[in-house]
Amino acid sequence: MGSYYASIDTQPGGAFASRDSRAWQHALAQALAAHHSEDALALYPYVAFAFPSASPNPYSREYPLLDYRELKEWAISHGWRVRPAPELVLAEEKYSPPVRFTRLPSRYH
């Protein structure tokens, strides 16, 4: 089982503004497309910027709350199943676990 943490430019003046969810989604799609393993991991804040909830994040002001429903729909349409990876959480990240993407079986095999 392989793993991959999304590498997205989050530096000030970088390619993506924190509120530009379409750019974050595009970057996530590219990272997943370039990933050749069955499993991939992405840090919660990166995925939350791509799929922000309309509700405020009660645990952090640095990044939005993740809209899992929208993320799951998007992931399925891109050939991935998605779920939290709480087994990889550090104590201070209790409410923002990494997100595991698992490639769905191809319909053509």
C-alpha positions as CSV (number, residue, x, y, z in Angstrom):
1,M,0.0,0.0,0.0
2,G,1.5,3.3,-1.1
3,S,0.8,6.7,0.3
4,Y,1.2,10.2,-0.9
5,Y,0.8,13.6,0.8
6,A,-0.5,16.2,-1.6
7,S,2.1,18.8,-2.5
8,I,0.3,22.0,-3.0
9,D,1.9,25.5,-2.9
10,T,0.5,27.2,0.2
11,Q,3.2,29.9,0.5
12,P,2.1,33.6,0.6
13,G,2.1,34.7,-3.0
14,G,1.9,31.1,-4.2
15,A,-0.2,29.8,-7.0
16,F,-3.4,29.4,-4.9
17,A,-5.4,31.8,-2.8
18,S,-6.9,30.0,0.2
19,R,-10.4,30.9,-0.9
20,D,-10.0,29.7,-4.5
21,S,-11.6,26.2,-4.1
22,R,-11.6,25.5,-7.8
23,A,-7.8,26.0,-8.0
24,W,-7.4,23.7,-4.9
25,Q,-9.6,21.1,-6.6
26,H,-7.6,21.3,-9.8
27,A,-4.3,20.9,-7.8
28,L,-5.8,17.9,-5.9
29,A,-7.0,16.3,-9.2
30,Q,-3.5,16.7,-10.7
31,A,-1.8,15.2,-7.6
32,L,-4.1,12.2,-7.6
33,A,-3.7,11.7,-11.4
34,A,0.0,11.7,-11.0
35,H,-0.2,9.2,-8.2
36,H,0.3,5.6,-9.3
37,S,-0.5,3.7,-6.1
38,E,-3.9,2.4,-4.9
39,D,-3.9,4.7,-1.9
40,A,-3.1,8.4,-1.4
41,L,-3.1,10.7,1.6
42,A,-3.8,14.4,1.6
43,L,-3.5,16.8,4.5
44,Y,-6.8,17.9,5.9
45,P,-6.3,21.7,5.3
46,Y,-5.4,21.2,1.6
47,V,-8.6,19.2,1.1
48,A,-10.7,21.6,3.2
49,F,-9.6,24.5,1.0
50,A,-10.7,22.5,-2.0
51,F,-14.1,21.6,-0.5
52,P,-14.9,24.2,2.2
53,S,-18.1,23.8,4.2
54,A,-20.5,26.6,4.5
55,S,-20.3,26.2,8.3
56,P,-17.4,27.8,10.2
57,N,-14.6,25.6,11.4
58,P,-14.9,25.5,15.2
59,Y,-11.4,24.0,15.6
60,S,-9.2,26.3,13.5
61,R,-9.3,29.7,12.0
62,E,-6.4,28.8,9.6
63,Y,-8.5,26.6,7.3
64,P,-12.2,25.9,6.7
65,L,-14.2,22.9,7.8
66,L,-14.3,20.2,5.2
67,D,-17.5,19.4,3.3
68,Y,-17.2,15.6,3.2
69,R,-20.4,15.2,1.1
70,E,-19.1,17.4,-1.7
71,L,-15.7,15.8,-1.4
72,K,-17.1,12.3,-1.7
73,E,-19.1,13.1,-4.8
74,W,-16.1,14.7,-6.4
75,A,-13.8,11.8,-5.5
76,I,-16.2,9.2,-6.9
77,S,-16.4,11.1,-10.2
78,H,-12.6,11.1,-10.3
79,G,-12.3,7.4,-9.6
80,W,-11.5,7.5,-5.9
81,R,-13.1,6.5,-2.6
82,V,-12.4,8.9,0.2
83,R,-12.4,8.6,4.0
84,P,-10.6,10.1,7.0
85,A,-7.4,8.5,8.2
86,P,-7.7,8.9,12.0
87,E,-5.1,6.3,12.6
88,L,-2.5,8.8,11.4
89,V,-3.6,11.7,13.6
90,L,-1.3,13.5,16.0
91,A,-3.0,14.7,19.2
92,E,-3.1,18.3,18.1
93,E,-4.7,17.3,14.8
94,K,-7.6,15.3,16.4
95,Y,-10.3,17.2,14.5
96,S,-8.4,17.4,11.2
97,P,-7.2,13.9,10.2
98,P,-5.5,13.3,6.9
99,V,-7.8,12.3,4.1
100,R,-7.3,8.9,2.5
101,F,-8.1,8.4,-1.2
102,T,-8.4,4.8,-2.4
103,R,-8.5,4.2,-6.1
104,L,-11.8,2.6,-7.2
105,P,-11.6,-0.5,-9.4
106,S,-11.6,0.3,-13.1
107,R,-14.9,-0.4,-14.9
108,Y,-12.9,-1.7,-17.8
109,H,-10.9,-4.5,-16.1
